[in-house]
Amino acid sequence: MNYFVKKLNQKISKRCLKIGIIGIGYVGIKLVLAFSKNQNLIYCFDKDKNKIKLLKKGKSPYSYIENKEIKNKLKYLNLENNIVDVKNCDVVIFCLPTPLKRGKPDLSDIVEAWKQIKYLIKPGQLIVIESTVYPGCTEEIFYSYLSRKFDLDNNIFLSYSPERENPGDKKFGFKNTPKVVSGFKKNSLNLVAGLYNIIVNKVIKSPSIKIAETSKLLENIYRSVNISLINELKIACDNLGVDLYKVIDISSTKPFGFQKFTPGPGAGGHCIPVDPGYFSWLSKKKGFEIRFIKLAEEINFFRIKYIIKKIEFVIKNLKFKKRILILGLSYKKNIEDIRESASAKIFSKLKLKKYKIDYCDPYVQKFVYTENKKSIKINSKKQSKNIFKKYDLIIIATDHDRFNYNDIINSKKTIIDLRGRFRNIKKNNIYIF
């Protein structure tokens, strides 16, 4: 075993690593909390200075993480946010966003961060990329410099480990979700496996970085396709007079070959609408277009149009002032993330149609939509028992657990449920779309 491998292994086994995490977003913050145990010291880097300020005060930047979790870990955190400190780290982990822009991967955050730190990299460090990228991207960005300046896999180590974070999931968290790891070669692979063995129950070694990169895309392509399938079946079953939720309940009794998906207003978040686009873009670049991915995108886009049409049909039949309250703007329940949120898109489209519409979301206090090329800010209405009095139509767009569903039912208002929360309640004033 060479000197650098031995030294890193010793630090891993003793839990006395200095770990730099670049990007304290939904993924990065979980790594901060998970690694900040024992003697590990975590360097936090983020271009959003407000996140760093909040952490210094012992406050959480995210609603689903309690302040006490941050306060309990403060002594293990270096929050100076000075990028020069990268040179002090044993491990550097990239957790930066990689969105799609006009159908193309936007890797600018990773590329920019790498430009800033690559001259600070020194022998003996392990570099890990957690951001979603296309197959071959890790080596494209990092290999050229590292192979020229270092003896790759002997005195510098390159790894890819796709994030599998599911914000708001109470059943599967960081620790009990198997962690996929990959490395440039054997030493990198074994080191990154040892690193994550500190914080997760099970590590899965990928045969190559490319396979690990592709596995992340496949996971979300699978979800995207099935979400679009179930959303299209919802429309078809409505036309056939069949209760799809009861169909799903019956089908779910099969112990093999079936995974449960439920209808909603569309696909949202950073991963599901984006990751399939990564694979589609690369595949098209290589001369092959994946029709399933494109079709899934089209169906989920149509789903929003269909819901808007159904909402407008209900609105036309309302007798009173036609004031609308949308409950929930985030893309899924119990989190504040509105990235690619179908619920937020529905709100924006109805707002642009000049309907008298407000929203209530305990996780999204402020929302910005665009009207006539101008950004317009709107605040969430505060939850209360009497909030529904002045509205004629209530739309459950995101079914947060914080909402009082008994109050919603008892309001006796017209209700449109886009999440199937009231699927077992048969009343003339409730529509399940």
Phi, psi and omega in degrees: 000127182288167187302313185290320177297314180300315182296315179294319178299321179296317179294322178296313182293327180273353182058045181232048182272154166254113188244123176263125179246115183262107183106103182257057177268208182299327180276311183301319183295325178293323176293319177304310182292322183289319184276342185280061178227166179056232182258006180295139175244126186253121174268123183256125180235129177202140180286344174277099184295334180296323177300315180296319178299316179297316180298320178299327179276000183077024181250147181276135175285352186230139186294332183276000174244123183285149180304323183298330177296323178288312182302321181293341185250359187305321183292345179262002186249136168257114188246025180288339176060029179264112187299337178299335181294350177305325182295342179273352189272146172275327181230137176236121183244126177268120178231054187257150180291145179226074184286173170261137174232115182055041176080004180242144177298133176254101183258017188300323180295316179293313182299316181295316179297319179296321176300321182289325190252345190299330179281352177265347181295139182227162180304141177098355182271149174253123179253126182236133175252123176254343182298149176289128180220170177276160180302125181098351186292318182305311181290325179300317184279318192256333190295314186305308182292313184295322181288335177281321187266340186225172171264090188300130183081000175242318176234000170215147190228131185240129184220156173230131179220101186294135178292147177231031183291137177231086185306136178085354181281116182274343182272314182244106178254195182298315189290318186262009173262120180307137185256119177278131177229153176211159181217159180303315173213195189302312183298315179299318181296313182293323180293315181291328175296316177296321179300308185284341174298341177294325192240352179235159181285329186215132177247133177252119180274121176276144179297335180203165176296317181301320179294319178295317178301316182289327181299321179296319179293318179300318180305317183273336169297315179303313180293317180299314181297318182287326175297314180295321178300311183291327177292323177289322177297328178298315179296315180297316181293324175301318180291332180270353183074030181249135178279103184297325180299321177289326175299314180298316179302316180291314181297328182293346179286346177290125186281357180213156172072007180221130173239134187284124168234145179239150182291157178202188182286350180149179179274144181212185182091181180279328190274302191296317177285344188258310188302317176301327178297327176299311182291320179298316180299313182293317180297317179296323177300327180270005174095013180226124180260127180272109188291326181300317181297313180297318180296318179300317178300315181296318181295315180292329174293317178295327180303317178295316178299319179297315180296317177303316179298317180292321177299315181296326176298316179295317181302317181301332182267359176286142185268340193254218188288343178066042173274136189242139173237122175263128178261113176091125176243340181292162187286340175211169187285151171070021173222168182258005187285120180250009180300123179056027183290124177295324179298316179295322179295320178296316177301311182300316182294320177291323178297318181291339177276005174071022172287150175281097191225135173237173175224157175227122178210112182295344181261339182241092185285329180227143179224141180242124174237164184253129177223122183054044178066012177251140176275124182242126179268141177220141183262150176290142171286142180285142178291139173196164180296331184262007185299332188276350187303318187271005181249150179259334182227130176245126180246117175274100183267322175225121191269069176302143178292339181289342179289143176269101186285337173294318177297322179296313178298314184290345179294337180060023176274166172291130185237131170249120184251112181264001183239002178072022181296324182254029186297338180262006180252120181257099177223149183294338182268003182246125177246130178252108181250000000 
